[in-house]
């Protein structure tokens, strides 16, 4: 029996503008969470944390991707408190609450045929789509979710340990979009005398977000882990870290963790160990989010479209020994016809083909 794997319910023209961003596998293992730099109490004590492997996306969710999923969601039973904003298609979405971000993750999962992570009941039978109820997370599901605070910090530290920022102990204009401080104030020594906003994104003295590909990545290839927008995490805020294996924070609270700093915030907020929090109902222009998902979940297909010919290229990571059926349809609910039947050779095999549908506008991939 074939199991549903991915579903692309998007027209050719829209899909070309709304591709899912690439993802990075964060290997499991131990790391030091926190640091003793700058005598900052928010980053202490340093704790040993061990995490299972997980995927996290290279970029924060862009306004373009947000809008694509949001449009699908509101016609499929979802209701959002905020519609989301962005400076441009490739800028991060902002002005979304924690609840909005979690609902959006579920909507994206459902649209692509993944199992939603956030449910209304402990038995994991009712999908969270609206309101602000108590939410249960099914950590075994393969759908999109917010990273935990520990996952976010491990990803942000990248290949560095106990450093001040994702790319080292110093922070400069080439490293991100942030506020370096005012002239004449006690600017930290690690800023090298830098003050003010990033000049590229502060035209006429008014700063704003930057495109997600504006700055170089950290050692793991992740961008915007320092500055641009704070990013929602799953955890409730507590005064100190939770250590141990796969920590997911407290069971209850009043504030949710945000990480990473923003275009408006001081460079201090961009520190990898800096912990901030916000009411999960708040939606501000300095906060967005990025998606993570289980390491057991298959990789997201990359979809490319040549609008001049209408040709569609699907490329994805095959699972060892699996057989894939790429199907197409004119309507979102079918009927479906097979476009290609593929055999996976090993876990690292990538397959790319050109489909030439005359009328098809929707695609799904089934795996045996």
C-alpha positions as CSV (number, residue, x, y, z in Angstrom):
1,X,0.0,0.0,0.0
2,X,1.3,3.4,-0.9
3,X,1.7,6.0,1.8
4,X,1.1,9.7,1.1
5,X,4.3,11.7,1.3
6,X,4.2,15.1,-0.3
7,X,1.5,17.2,-1.9
8,X,1.9,20.3,-4.0
9,X,-1.5,22.0,-4.2
10,X,-0.2,25.1,-6.0
11,X,-0.5,26.4,-9.5
12,X,2.6,26.4,-11.7
13,X,2.8,30.2,-11.7
14,X,2.5,30.6,-7.9
15,X,4.8,27.7,-7.2
16,X,7.7,29.3,-9.1
17,X,7.5,32.2,-6.6
18,X,7.0,30.2,-3.4
19,X,9.6,27.4,-3.2
20,X,10.3,25.9,0.2
21,X,13.7,27.0,1.5
22,X,16.5,24.4,1.8
23,X,16.9,22.7,5.1
24,X,20.0,21.6,7.1
25,X,20.4,18.4,9.1
26,X,21.7,19.2,12.6
27,X,23.5,16.0,13.8
28,X,22.5,14.7,17.2
29,X,24.9,14.8,20.1
30,X,26.0,16.8,23.1
31,X,26.9,20.5,23.1
32,X,27.4,23.2,25.7
33,X,24.3,25.4,26.0
34,X,25.2,28.9,27.3
35,X,28.5,30.6,27.9
36,X,30.3,32.7,30.6
37,X,31.2,35.6,28.2
38,X,30.4,39.2,29.3
39,X,29.2,38.1,32.8
40,X,25.7,37.7,31.3
41,X,23.3,35.9,33.6
42,X,21.0,35.0,30.8
43,X,23.6,32.6,29.4
44,X,24.4,30.8,32.6
45,X,24.9,28.3,33.9
46,X,26.5,26.5,31.0
47,X,24.8,23.1,30.8
48,X,25.5,20.0,28.9
49,X,22.6,19.2,26.5
50,X,22.2,16.2,24.3
51,X,19.9,16.4,21.3
52,X,18.6,14.0,18.7
53,X,19.2,14.8,15.1
54,X,16.8,17.2,13.5
55,X,16.2,19.3,10.4
56,X,16.1,23.1,10.5
57,X,15.5,25.4,7.6
58,X,18.4,27.6,6.4
59,X,16.3,30.8,6.5
60,X,13.6,32.3,8.5
61,X,10.2,31.9,6.9
62,X,9.9,34.5,4.2
63,X,6.9,36.7,3.6
64,X,6.5,35.0,0.2
65,X,6.3,31.5,1.7
66,X,4.1,32.7,4.6
67,X,1.6,34.2,2.2
68,X,1.4,31.1,0.0
69,X,0.6,28.8,3.0
70,X,-1.6,31.4,4.6
71,X,-3.8,31.7,1.5
72,X,-4.2,27.9,1.5
73,X,-4.8,27.8,5.2
74,X,-7.7,30.3,5.5
75,X,-9.7,28.3,2.9
76,X,-9.0,25.0,4.7
77,X,-10.3,25.6,8.2
78,X,-7.5,27.9,9.7
79,X,-8.0,31.2,11.4
80,X,-5.1,33.6,12.2
81,X,-5.0,36.5,14.7
82,X,-2.6,38.3,12.3
83,X,-2.1,38.2,8.6
84,X,1.7,38.6,8.7
85,X,3.8,41.4,7.2
86,X,7.1,41.7,5.3
87,X,9.2,44.3,3.6
88,X,9.5,42.2,0.5
89,X,8.9,38.6,-0.8
90,X,12.4,37.5,0.3
91,X,12.4,39.4,3.6
92,X,11.3,37.4,6.7
93,X,7.7,37.5,7.7
94,X,7.1,39.5,10.9
95,X,4.2,40.7,13.0
96,X,2.9,37.2,13.7
97,X,2.2,35.8,17.1
98,X,3.5,32.5,18.5
99,X,0.0,31.0,18.0
100,X,0.0,32.3,14.4
101,X,3.4,30.7,13.8
102,X,2.3,27.3,15.2
103,X,-1.0,27.3,13.3
104,X,1.0,28.2,10.1
105,X,3.4,25.2,10.7
106,X,0.4,22.9,10.9
107,X,-1.2,24.4,7.8
108,X,2.1,23.9,5.9
109,X,2.3,20.3,7.1
110,X,-1.3,19.5,6.0
111,X,-0.8,21.2,2.6
112,X,2.3,19.0,2.0
113,X,0.8,15.8,3.4
114,X,2.9,15.8,6.5
115,X,1.5,14.9,10.0
116,X,0.8,18.1,11.9
117,X,2.8,18.4,15.1
118,X,0.5,20.6,17.2
119,X,-2.7,19.0,18.4
120,X,-5.6,19.9,20.8
121,X,-5.6,16.6,22.7
122,X,-3.0,14.4,24.3
123,X,-4.2,11.5,22.1
124,X,-3.1,13.5,19.0
125,X,-6.3,13.2,17.1
126,X,-7.5,16.9,16.7
127,X,-5.4,19.3,14.7
128,X,-4.8,22.8,16.1
129,X,-6.2,25.3,13.5
130,X,-7.7,28.2,15.4
131,X,-8.0,29.9,18.8
132,X,-5.5,29.9,21.6
133,X,-6.2,26.6,23.5
134,X,-3.7,24.4,25.3
135,X,-1.6,22.8,22.7
136,X,0.0,19.3,22.7
137,X,3.1,18.6,20.6
138,X,3.5,15.3,18.9
139,X,7.3,15.2,18.7
140,X,7.1,11.9,16.6
141,X,5.1,13.6,13.8
142,X,7.0,14.5,10.6
143,X,5.3,17.9,10.2
144,X,6.8,21.4,10.5
145,X,7.3,22.9,13.9
146,X,9.1,25.6,15.8
147,X,12.6,24.5,17.1
148,X,13.0,24.1,20.8
149,X,15.2,26.6,22.5
150,X,18.0,24.0,22.8
151,X,17.7,23.1,19.1
152,X,17.8,26.8,18.1
153,X,20.9,27.4,20.1
154,X,22.7,24.3,18.9
155,X,21.9,25.3,15.3
156,X,22.9,28.9,15.9
157,X,26.3,27.9,17.4
158,X,26.9,25.9,14.3
159,X,30.5,24.6,14.3
160,X,31.6,26.9,17.1
161,X,31.3,26.3,20.8
162,X,30.9,28.9,23.6
163,X,31.4,31.8,21.1
164,X,29.6,35.1,21.5
165,X,27.9,35.1,18.1
166,X,27.1,32.5,15.4
167,X,30.2,33.4,13.4
168,X,32.6,34.1,16.2
169,X,33.3,36.5,19.2
170,X,32.9,39.7,17.2
171,X,30.0,41.2,15.3
172,X,30.3,43.6,12.4
173,X,28.3,45.1,9.5
174,X,29.0,42.1,7.3
175,X,27.5,39.7,9.9
176,X,23.9,40.8,10.2
177,X,21.2,43.4,10.4
178,X,21.1,44.9,13.9
179,X,21.6,48.1,16.0
180,X,25.2,48.5,17.1
181,X,24.5,51.2,19.7
182,X,24.5,55.0,20.0
183,X,27.6,57.1,19.7
184,X,28.8,58.1,23.2
185,X,27.2,55.1,25.0
186,X,29.0,52.2,26.5
187,X,29.3,50.2,23.3
188,X,30.8,46.7,24.0
189,X,34.4,46.3,23.0
190,X,33.6,43.4,20.7
191,X,31.8,45.9,18.4
192,X,35.1,47.5,17.5
193,X,33.7,51.0,17.8
194,X,30.8,50.3,15.4
195,X,27.6,52.3,16.2
196,X,24.1,52.8,14.7
197,X,22.0,50.7,12.4
198,X,23.2,48.8,9.4
199,X,23.5,51.6,6.8
200,X,22.2,49.4,3.9
201,X,18.9,48.9,5.7
202,X,18.5,52.3,7.4
203,X,17.6,54.6,4.5
204,X,16.6,58.1,5.8
205,X,17.3,56.9,9.3
206,X,14.5,54.3,9.3
207,X,15.8,50.8,9.7
208,X,14.0,47.7,8.5
209,X,14.5,44.0,7.7
210,X,16.9,42.7,5.2
211,X,16.4,39.8,2.6
212,X,17.2,36.4,4.1
213,X,20.2,35.9,1.8
214,X,21.8,39.3,2.6
215,X,24.4,38.0,5.0
216,X,26.8,35.0,5.1
217,X,25.7,31.9,7.0
218,X,27.2,30.3,10.1
219,X,29.3,27.2,10.0
220,X,26.3,24.9,9.4
221,X,25.0,27.0,6.5
222,X,22.2,28.8,8.5
223,X,21.4,32.4,7.8
224,X,20.0,35.2,10.0
225,X,20.8,33.5,13.3
226,X,22.0,36.9,14.5
227,X,19.8,39.9,13.8
228,X,17.1,40.7,11.2
229,X,14.2,39.2,13.2
230,X,13.8,37.5,16.6
231,X,12.6,33.9,16.1
232,X,9.8,32.2,18.1
233,X,10.8,28.9,19.8
234,X,8.5,26.3,21.3
235,X,9.5,26.6,25.0
236,X,7.9,28.5,27.7
237,X,10.3,31.0,29.3
238,X,12.0,30.0,32.6
239,X,14.8,32.0,34.3
240,X,17.4,29.4,33.5
241,X,18.1,26.8,30.9
242,X,16.8,23.2,31.0
243,X,19.6,20.7,30.5
244,X,19.6,17.0,29.9
245,X,18.4,15.1,26.9
246,X,16.1,16.8,24.3
247,X,14.9,19.5,26.7
248,X,11.6,21.2,25.7
249,X,11.1,23.7,28.5
250,X,8.5,23.9,31.2
251,X,5.0,22.5,30.9
252,X,3.3,25.9,31.4
253,X,4.1,29.6,31.6
254,X,3.1,33.1,30.5
255,X,5.9,33.9,28.0
256,X,7.4,32.0,25.1
257,X,11.1,32.1,24.2
258,X,12.4,34.3,21.3
259,X,15.9,34.1,20.0
260,X,18.4,35.8,17.7
261,X,18.1,39.5,17.9
262,X,16.6,41.9,15.3
263,X,17.1,44.8,13.0
264,X,16.0,47.1,15.8
265,X,17.7,45.5,18.8
266,X,21.1,46.1,20.2
267,X,24.0,43.8,19.2
268,X,23.8,42.3,22.7
269,X,20.5,40.7,21.7
270,X,22.3,38.9,18.8
271,X,24.5,36.9,21.2
272,X,24.0,33.2,20.7
273,X,23.4,32.7,24.4
274,X,21.0,35.6,24.9
275,X,17.5,34.6,26.0
276,X,14.5,36.8,25.4
277,X,10.8,36.1,25.7
278,X,7.5,37.6,24.7
279,X,3.8,37.1,25.3
280,X,2.7,34.5,22.8
281,X,-0.3,36.7,21.8
282,X,2.0,39.6,20.8
283,X,2.8,40.2,17.1
284,X,5.6,42.8,16.5
285,X,7.7,43.9,13.5
286,X,10.9,42.6,15.1
287,X,9.9,38.9,15.4
288,X,9.3,36.1,12.9
289,X,10.2,32.4,13.0
290,X,11.9,29.5,11.1
291,X,10.8,25.9,10.8
292,X,12.3,22.7,12.0
293,X,11.1,19.1,11.6
294,X,12.0,15.5,12.8
295,X,15.2,13.9,11.4
296,X,13.0,10.9,10.6
297,X,11.1,12.9,8.1
298,X,12.1,12.8,4.5
299,X,13.7,15.8,3.0
300,X,11.6,18.5,1.3
301,X,11.5,18.3,-2.5
302,X,13.0,21.2,-4.4
303,X,10.6,22.4,-7.1
304,X,11.6,24.4,-10.0
305,X,9.5,25.8,-12.9
306,X,10.4,27.3,-16.2
307,X,7.5,29.6,-16.8
308,X,8.4,30.1,-20.5
309,X,7.7,26.4,-21.2
310,X,5.6,25.3,-18.3
311,X,8.0,22.5,-17.5
312,X,8.3,21.3,-13.9
313,X,11.5,19.9,-12.3
314,X,11.1,17.9,-9.1
315,X,14.2,16.9,-7.1
316,X,14.2,15.1,-3.8
317,X,16.2,12.9,-1.5
318,X,15.2,9.2,-1.9
319,X,14.9,6.8,1.0
320,X,16.8,3.5,0.7
321,X,14.9,0.9,-1.2
322,X,11.7,3.0,-1.5
323,X,9.6,3.2,-4.7
324,X,8.1,6.6,-5.6
325,X,5.1,7.5,-7.7
326,X,5.0,11.1,-9.0
327,X,1.4,12.0,-9.8
328,X,-0.3,14.9,-11.4
329,X,-3.8,16.3,-11.6
330,X,-5.8,19.3,-12.9
331,X,-7.8,19.7,-9.7
332,X,-6.4,19.7,-6.1
333,X,-8.5,16.7,-5.2
334,X,-7.7,14.7,-8.3
335,X,-8.3,12.5,-10.3
336,X,-4.5,11.7,-10.3
337,X,-2.5,10.2,-13.1
338,X,1.0,8.8,-12.8
339,X,3.8,10.9,-14.3
340,X,6.8,8.9,-13.2
341,X,7.6,5.7,-11.2
342,X,11.0,5.7,-9.5
343,X,13.2,3.4,-7.4
344,X,15.3,4.7,-4.6
345,X,18.8,3.3,-4.6
346,X,20.2,4.5,-1.3
347,X,19.6,7.3,1.2
348,X,21.7,9.8,-0.6
349,X,20.2,9.4,-4.1
350,X,18.7,12.5,-5.6
351,X,16.4,12.2,-8.6
352,X,15.6,15.0,-11.0
353,X,13.2,14.9,-14.0
354,X,11.4,17.2,-16.3
355,X,7.6,16.7,-16.3
356,X,5.7,18.1,-19.3
357,X,2.1,18.4,-18.3
358,X,-0.2,19.9,-20.8
359,X,-2.9,20.7,-18.3
360,X,-1.7,19.4,-14.9
361,X,-1.3,22.0,-12.2
362,X,-1.0,19.9,-9.0
363,X,1.5,17.3,-8.0
364,X,2.0,14.7,-5.2
365,X,4.6,12.1,-4.4
366,X,3.6,8.7,-3.0
367,X,6.1,6.3,-1.5
368,X,5.7,2.6,-1.0
